């Protein structure tokens, strides 16, 4: 489980195994977050709060 996404998905990218969902929070890019999900069952593999840059 990850914290509530609570925002709009700004970027969605996939490779063979994973889906990456990114959120950019205006006006502070330091609040941006990235979620890495297993493609097979959408389980959260990694969560990166405070990404600190534009997505």
Chimera marker file (.cmm) of the C-alpha trace (Angstrom):
<marker_set name="trace">
<marker id="1" x="0.000" y="0.000" z="0.000" r="1" g="1" b="0" radius="0.5"/>
<marker id="2" x="1.066" y="3.575" z="-0.562" r="1" g="1" b="0" radius="0.5"/>
<marker id="3" x="-0.142" y="6.909" z="0.747" r="1" g="1" b="0" radius="0.5"/>
<marker id="4" x="-3.234" y="8.304" z="-0.927" r="1" g="1" b="0" radius="0.5"/>
<marker id="5" x="-2.334" y="9.532" z="-4.397" r="1" g="1" b="0" radius="0.5"/>
<marker id="6" x="-4.664" y="12.521" z="-3.779" r="1" g="1" b="0" radius="0.5"/>
<marker id="7" x="-4.083" y="14.272" z="-7.045" r="1" g="1" b="0" radius="0.5"/>
<marker id="8" x="-4.061" y="14.117" z="-10.787" r="1" g="1" b="0" radius="0.5"/>
<marker id="9" x="-1.746" y="11.742" z="-12.611" r="1" g="1" b="0" radius="0.5"/>
<marker id="10" x="0.711" y="13.959" z="-14.491" r="1" g="1" b="0" radius="0.5"/>
<marker id="11" x="2.656" y="11.175" z="-16.171" r="1" g="1" b="0" radius="0.5"/>
<marker id="12" x="1.992" y="7.511" z="-16.843" r="1" g="1" b="0" radius="0.5"/>
<marker id="13" x="4.688" y="5.306" z="-18.382" r="1" g="1" b="0" radius="0.5"/>
<marker id="14" x="5.022" y="1.537" z="-18.717" r="1" g="1" b="0" radius="0.5"/>
<marker id="15" x="7.737" y="-0.939" z="-19.610" r="1" g="1" b="0" radius="0.5"/>
<marker id="16" x="7.531" y="-4.741" z="-19.856" r="1" g="1" b="0" radius="0.5"/>
<marker id="17" x="7.064" y="-5.308" z="-16.119" r="1" g="1" b="0" radius="0.5"/>
<marker id="18" x="6.146" y="-2.037" z="-14.424" r="1" g="1" b="0" radius="0.5"/>
<marker id="19" x="3.860" y="0.981" z="-14.611" r="1" g="1" b="0" radius="0.5"/>
<marker id="20" x="5.158" y="4.319" z="-13.347" r="1" g="1" b="0" radius="0.5"/>
<marker id="21" x="2.625" y="6.935" z="-12.241" r="1" g="1" b="0" radius="0.5"/>
<marker id="22" x="3.788" y="10.437" z="-11.482" r="1" g="1" b="0" radius="0.5"/>
<marker id="23" x="2.103" y="13.383" z="-9.852" r="1" g="1" b="0" radius="0.5"/>
<marker id="24" x="3.319" y="16.959" z="-10.039" r="1" g="1" b="0" radius="0.5"/>
<marker id="25" x="1.905" y="19.170" z="-7.316" r="1" g="1" b="0" radius="0.5"/>
<marker id="26" x="1.604" y="22.856" z="-8.205" r="1" g="1" b="0" radius="0.5"/>
<marker id="27" x="3.238" y="25.142" z="-7.166" r="1" g="1" b="0" radius="0.5"/>
<marker id="28" x="5.830" y="23.055" z="-5.337" r="1" g="1" b="0" radius="0.5"/>
<marker id="29" x="7.645" y="20.438" z="-7.431" r="1" g="1" b="0" radius="0.5"/>
<marker id="30" x="9.190" y="19.185" z="-4.175" r="1" g="1" b="0" radius="0.5"/>
<marker id="31" x="5.756" y="17.685" z="-3.471" r="1" g="1" b="0" radius="0.5"/>
<marker id="32" x="5.868" y="15.598" z="-6.647" r="1" g="1" b="0" radius="0.5"/>
<marker id="33" x="5.599" y="11.823" z="-6.207" r="1" g="1" b="0" radius="0.5"/>
<marker id="34" x="6.311" y="8.735" z="-8.284" r="1" g="1" b="0" radius="0.5"/>
<marker id="35" x="4.749" y="5.282" z="-7.835" r="1" g="1" b="0" radius="0.5"/>
<marker id="36" x="6.246" y="2.125" z="-9.374" r="1" g="1" b="0" radius="0.5"/>
<marker id="37" x="3.600" y="-0.603" z="-9.768" r="1" g="1" b="0" radius="0.5"/>
<marker id="38" x="3.770" y="-4.266" z="-10.816" r="1" g="1" b="0" radius="0.5"/>
<marker id="39" x="2.019" y="-4.539" z="-14.156" r="1" g="1" b="0" radius="0.5"/>
<marker id="40" x="0.558" y="-7.962" z="-13.322" r="1" g="1" b="0" radius="0.5"/>
<marker id="41" x="-1.430" y="-6.942" z="-10.221" r="1" g="1" b="0" radius="0.5"/>
<marker id="42" x="-0.795" y="-3.198" z="-9.687" r="1" g="1" b="0" radius="0.5"/>
<marker id="43" x="1.003" y="-3.897" z="-6.402" r="1" g="1" b="0" radius="0.5"/>
<marker id="44" x="3.204" y="-1.014" z="-5.266" r="1" g="1" b="0" radius="0.5"/>
<marker id="45" x="6.883" y="-1.884" z="-5.715" r="1" g="1" b="0" radius="0.5"/>
<marker id="46" x="8.307" y="1.488" z="-4.767" r="1" g="1" b="0" radius="0.5"/>
<marker id="47" x="7.009" y="4.900" z="-3.741" r="1" g="1" b="0" radius="0.5"/>
<marker id="48" x="9.065" y="8.070" z="-3.982" r="1" g="1" b="0" radius="0.5"/>
<marker id="49" x="7.573" y="11.003" z="-2.055" r="1" g="1" b="0" radius="0.5"/>
<marker id="50" x="9.052" y="14.445" z="-2.491" r="1" g="1" b="0" radius="0.5"/>
<marker id="51" x="10.531" y="13.672" z="-5.910" r="1" g="1" b="0" radius="0.5"/>
<marker id="52" x="11.751" y="17.271" z="-5.966" r="1" g="1" b="0" radius="0.5"/>
<marker id="53" x="11.540" y="17.985" z="-9.670" r="1" g="1" b="0" radius="0.5"/>
<marker id="54" x="9.059" y="18.381" z="-12.495" r="1" g="1" b="0" radius="0.5"/>
<marker id="55" x="7.536" y="15.221" z="-13.891" r="1" g="1" b="0" radius="0.5"/>
<link id1="1" id2="2" r="1" g="1" b="0" radius="0.2"/>
<link id1="2" id2="3" r="1" g="1" b="0" radius="0.2"/>
<link id1="3" id2="4" r="1" g="1" b="0" radius="0.2"/>
<link id1="4" id2="5" r="1" g="1" b="0" radius="0.2"/>
<link id1="5" id2="6" r="1" g="1" b="0" radius="0.2"/>
<link id1="6" id2="7" r="1" g="1" b="0" radius="0.2"/>
<link id1="7" id2="8" r="1" g="1" b="0" radius="0.2"/>
<link id1="8" id2="9" r="1" g="1" b="0" radius="0.2"/>
<link id1="9" id2="10" r="1" g="1" b="0" radius="0.2"/>
<link id1="10" id2="11" r="1" g="1" b="0" radius="0.2"/>
<link id1="11" id2="12" r="1" g="1" b="0" radius="0.2"/>
<link id1="12" id2="13" r="1" g="1" b="0" radius="0.2"/>
<link id1="13" id2="14" r="1" g="1" b="0" radius="0.2"/>
<link id1="14" id2="15" r="1" g="1" b="0" radius="0.2"/>
<link id1="15" id2="16" r="1" g="1" b="0" radius="0.2"/>
<link id1="16" id2="17" r="1" g="1" b="0" radius="0.2"/>
<link id1="17" id2="18" r="1" g="1" b="0" radius="0.2"/>
<link id1="18" id2="19" r="1" g="1" b="0" radius="0.2"/>
<link id1="19" id2="20" r="1" g="1" b="0" radius="0.2"/>
<link id1="20" id2="21" r="1" g="1" b="0" radius="0.2"/>
<link id1="21" id2="22" r="1" g="1" b="0" radius="0.2"/>
<link id1="22" id2="23" r="1" g="1" b="0" radius="0.2"/>
<link id1="23" id2="24" r="1" g="1" b="0" radius="0.2"/>
<link id1="24" id2="25" r="1" g="1" b="0" radius="0.2"/>
<link id1="25" id2="26" r="1" g="1" b="0" radius="0.2"/>
<link id1="26" id2="27" r="1" g="1" b="0" radius="0.2"/>
<link id1="27" id2="28" r="1" g="1" b="0" radius="0.2"/>
<link id1="28" id2="29" r="1" g="1" b="0" radius="0.2"/>
<link id1="29" id2="30" r="1" g="1" b="0" radius="0.2"/>
<link id1="30" id2="31" r="1" g="1" b="0" radius="0.2"/>
<link id1="31" id2="32" r="1" g="1" b="0" radius="0.2"/>
<link id1="32" id2="33" r="1" g="1" b="0" radius="0.2"/>
<link id1="33" id2="34" r="1" g="1" b="0" radius="0.2"/>
<link id1="34" id2="35" r="1" g="1" b="0" radius="0.2"/>
<link id1="35" id2="36" r="1" g="1" b="0" radius="0.2"/>
<link id1="36" id2="37" r="1" g="1" b="0" radius="0.2"/>
<link id1="37" id2="38" r="1" g="1" b="0" radius="0.2"/>
<link id1="38" id2="39" r="1" g="1" b="0" radius="0.2"/>
<link id1="39" id2="40" r="1" g="1" b="0" radius="0.2"/>
<link id1="40" id2="41" r="1" g="1" b="0" radius="0.2"/>
<link id1="41" id2="42" r="1" g="1" b="0" radius="0.2"/>
<link id1="42" id2="43" r="1" g="1" b="0" radius="0.2"/>
<link id1="43" id2="44" r="1" g="1" b="0" radius="0.2"/>
<link id1="44" id2="45" r="1" g="1" b="0" radius="0.2"/>
<link id1="45" id2="46" r="1" g="1" b="0" radius="0.2"/>
<link id1="46" id2="47" r="1" g="1" b="0" radius="0.2"/>
<link id1="47" id2="48" r="1" g="1" b="0" radius="0.2"/>
<link id1="48" id2="49" r="1" g="1" b="0" radius="0.2"/>
<link id1="49" id2="50" r="1" g="1" b="0" radius="0.2"/>
<link id1="50" id2="51" r="1" g="1" b="0" radius="0.2"/>
<link id1="51" id2="52" r="1" g="1" b="0" radius="0.2"/>
<link id1="52" id2="53" r="1" g="1" b="0" radius="0.2"/>
<link id1="53" id2="54" r="1" g="1" b="0" radius="0.2"/>
<link id1="54" id2="55" r="1" g="1" b="0" radius="0.2"/>
</marker_set>
